Amino acid sequence: MSVRDLIILGTSAQQPTRKRNHGGYLLRWQEEGLLFDPGEGIQRQFIFADIAPTCVTRIFISHFHGDHCLGLGSMLMRLNLDKVTHPIHCYYPKSGQKYFERLRFGTIYHETIQVVEHPIEEKGLVHEDENFSIYADFLEHGVENLGYRIQERSKRKFDKQKLENCKIKGPLVKELIEKEEVKVAGKKVSLAEVSHMVEGDIFAYIIDTRPCKEAVELAKNAKLLLTESTFAEDRKDLAKKYRHMTAKEAASIAKEAGAKKLVLTHFSARYSDSSIFEKEAREVFSESFSAEDLMRFDFPRN
């Protein structure tokens, strides 16, 4: 799976509508499928998106309000039915452990998949491997609710022309990587002379929260920021009351964090036209886009 994109599987908030499914967001990246907050009906959304659920390798739950987790059990059972052999990593607030277990074992089935649980009780780095560093922090929503930041590991890129000029090829390249210096024709060549580090891309997921410093930190320099904007400015009183954000507030976080692109989602059912969110957000942050169910956003390499 060399493709890199964000697939919007649902954009509704508390209740689905005729045009919007409960939330669900699939990020295909580094040969993995990262699924965020699978809501009710998530299996059918995969079908409509023409995506095989077997691509999912990690599932992230922000909190255990129903619209953010009711599809978890069905997704795990689907992956079990499809007999996936790769582990399924699940990240969620540890305070909701009992809800995770209820969703995971909510019906009768013989579990054969390997589910690796990552219950989170402290902010910071929660997972690291050769591809990603995954961070989480608690947001402001009245219940324990996590935002996530996934950062691609930086990679070294060689300048082919400089390697050729220095007559470095084959085993010498491996030696250069290991020793950071090689001698060619009596001349020492350092790793830094023929290569440079490319910073990894960053994706941030901010959902169900009031504006807060934790959201800004998670979103810092994100290439792609996916965030809620449950209300428009005409209902900012409700946003404050129910601890959500307006489109302008979401855009302000993107601007302060130095994000590159903002995708808005999690719209209240009282709004039938999501373009108003994009219009409002662009008054603050020009690279703002309203999501629609089954829409895709490219996530090209840095």
N, C-alpha and C positions, 0 to 999 in steps of 0.2 A: 504494500500500500504506500506508493511513493507520493500520492496526492496529499496536498496540504490545504485543508479548508475547514470552515465552520459551517455546519448544517443546522439550521433552525428547525427543530422538530415541534415546537409549540411556543406560543407567545402570550398566552392568556395568564391572568393572575389567578385569583382564588377559584373562579369557576370558568369552565370552558364555554365557548360560544359556538355559533354555527360556523364561524370562519376561523376560530382560534382554538387549538388544542391546549390542554395543560402544558406547562413548560417542559423543555427537554432540549439539550444542546449537545451536539456531537462535534468534537474537534478531532479531525484526522491529522496526525502529526507524528513524524519519526516512526513510521510503520506501526503506530498504535492508534486506538480509538478511545478518546477520553469523553465519557458521557457525564454531563452535569445535570443534576436534579431531574431525573426521569419521572414525569407526572403520569397521571391516569391516561391510558390509551397509547402509551409510547410504542408498543409493538406495531400497531397499525400505522403510526407515523413513519416508522422505518420502512414499511412496505410502500407507502406513498412516496417516500423519498428515494425509493429504489436502492436502498442500502441494506446489506446483510448485517444483522445484529452481531454476527460472529466477529466482526471487526472490533468490538468493544473489548478493551483490556483493563480499563480503569473506570470506576464509577465514583463520582463525587456528590455527596449530599451536603447541602448547606445547612439545612435544619429540617425538623420533622413536622412541619405543617404539611397537610395532605397534598397540596398542589406541587410540592417539591419532592415527594417521595413515594406516592401511591403506585408508581410504575416500577419501583425497585424489585419487588417480589416477582412480578411477571417477567422482568428482564432476566433475572437470575435463573428462573425456571426455563425461559426460552434458551438461554445459553447452555443450560443443562441438557435440554432436549436436543439441541444441535451438537451435543457432545464435543464442545470445545476442549482442547487439551492445554491451552495456555491458562495461567492463573488469572483470576479476576480480582484486582485490587480494589477495595472499597474504603473510602475515606468519609468520615462523618464525625459529628460532635459526640464525644464519649458520654455526655449526659443523656444522650438519646439511645444508649445501647439497647434498652428493652424494646424500643420501637424498631430498631434495625433487626433485632432477632424475630420480632413478630412478623415483619414484612418478609424476611428471608424464609421463615418456616410457616407461612400463613396457610399453606395447603399441604395435602398429601403428595409427596413425590420422592423418588429415590435420588438423592443428590450424588452426582458423580464429579461435578466440577470442583476445582480448587479455589475457594474464596479466601483471599488474604485480607483480613480486617485491619484497618488503621484507625482505631478510635482516637480522636484528638481531644486532649484536655488542656494543652498549652499552645500558645501561638509560636510561630517560628517555622523552622525547617521540619517537615514531617516525612519526607522521603527524598532519597537521592540515589541515582544510578548513573550509568554511562550516558544516558540521554537527557535526563531532566533533574532539576532541583525543584521540589514542590514545597511551597510555603502556604501557611494558613494563618488567619487572624480572625478574631471575633468582632462582629459588626454590631450595630445598634438596632435591634428589632424587638426587644421585649423577651425573647427566648434566645437560648444560645444558638447563634447563627454564624456560620463560617463563610468568609470570602477566601478565594484561592488565587494563588499566583504560581504559574508554571513557567520556569525559565529553562530554556535550552542551554545545554553545556556549550561553552565557547570551543571553537575548533580552530586548529592551525591550518592555514592555507599557504601552499607553496607557490612561489612564482616560477613557472616552468622555464621562462627565459633565463632567469638568474641561475637556476639549477644547471641549465645547459651551458651557460657561459662559464660556470665554475667546474664543468665536467663532472657533475655529481648525478649519478643514476644508479638504479638497481640497489644492491646491498649497501652502497654508501648512503643512500637516503635513510635506510633503517638505522644505520650506525649514527647518522647525524641526529636523528630523533632521540635515540637512546643516550648519546653522549653530549649532545648539544654543540658538538664541534668535531670536525674531521680535517684531516690533512690531505690535500690533493696537489700533486706535483710540487711538494715542498711548501705549499701555502696553506695556512689554517683558514677554514671557513666556518663561521658560526651559524647556528640555526637562525638567529635573528636577521642575518644578512640575506637570506633567501626565502624567508617566510614571514608571515604575520598572523596574529590571532584575530579571528572574526567573532565578534560578540554574538551570543545566541539570542534568538528571538524570545519575546515575553508575551504571554497571554494572561489576562486577569479576568476573574469572574466575581462580580460584585452584585449581590441580589438581596432584596428585602432588608433595607436598612435606611436609616437617616444618614445624611452626609456626616462623615466623621474622618478623623485623621488616619484611622486604620485603613479606610477605603482608599485614601490617597496614597498611602504607602504601598499597598498591594498593587495599585495601578501604575506606580512610578515607571515611566519610560516604556510602558507596554506598547507593543506593536499593534495589538488588538485588545480592546477593552469591551467586554460584554457586561452590561449593567441594566438593572431595572430602571424603569421610569413609569411607575404605576399610574401616576396622575400628571395632568398638564397643570399649568399655573392657575387655571380657573378653579382648581380643587386643591390648592396648596395647603389649605386648612385640614383637609382629609389626609394628605400626605403626612403632615405632622402628627395628627391624631393616631394614625395607624402605623406610624414609624416606617414610612416608605419615602420615595423621592419623586420629585417632579422631573420632567425632561431637562429643565434648566439647571437643576441641582446636579443631575447626573453629568451634564456637560461641564459644569464648573469643576467637578472632580477630575474629569478627563483633562481639562486645561491645566489645572494646578499640578497634576501628576506628570504632565508632559507626554501623554499618550499620543499615539499616531492616528488611530482610528477608533471611533466609538460606535458600538452597536447597541441600540435601545430595544428593550423587550419587557415582558411582564406587565402588559397593559390591562388596566381595569376594564371590565365588561361594559361600563357606561360609555366607552368610546368605541365607535364603529370605524372611525377613520384614523389610522395610526400616523398618517402624514403630519398631523398637527404636532406630534412629539418631535419629529425630525425638524420641522420648521422652528419650533421653540429652541431646541438644542443648538441649532446652527447660529442662532443669535449670539451664542457664547463660544461655541466650538464648531468650526466649519466642517470638520470631517466627522459629522454625526449622521447616522443612518438608522431609520426605523426598520426593525426586522418584521418579516411576515412568515407565517408558517411555510416550511419547505424551502425557504430562501437559502442561498449559499453565499458565503463570503470567502474569497480567496485569502490565503495566508502564505504568501510567497516567501521564499528564503530571504534572509537578510543579505 
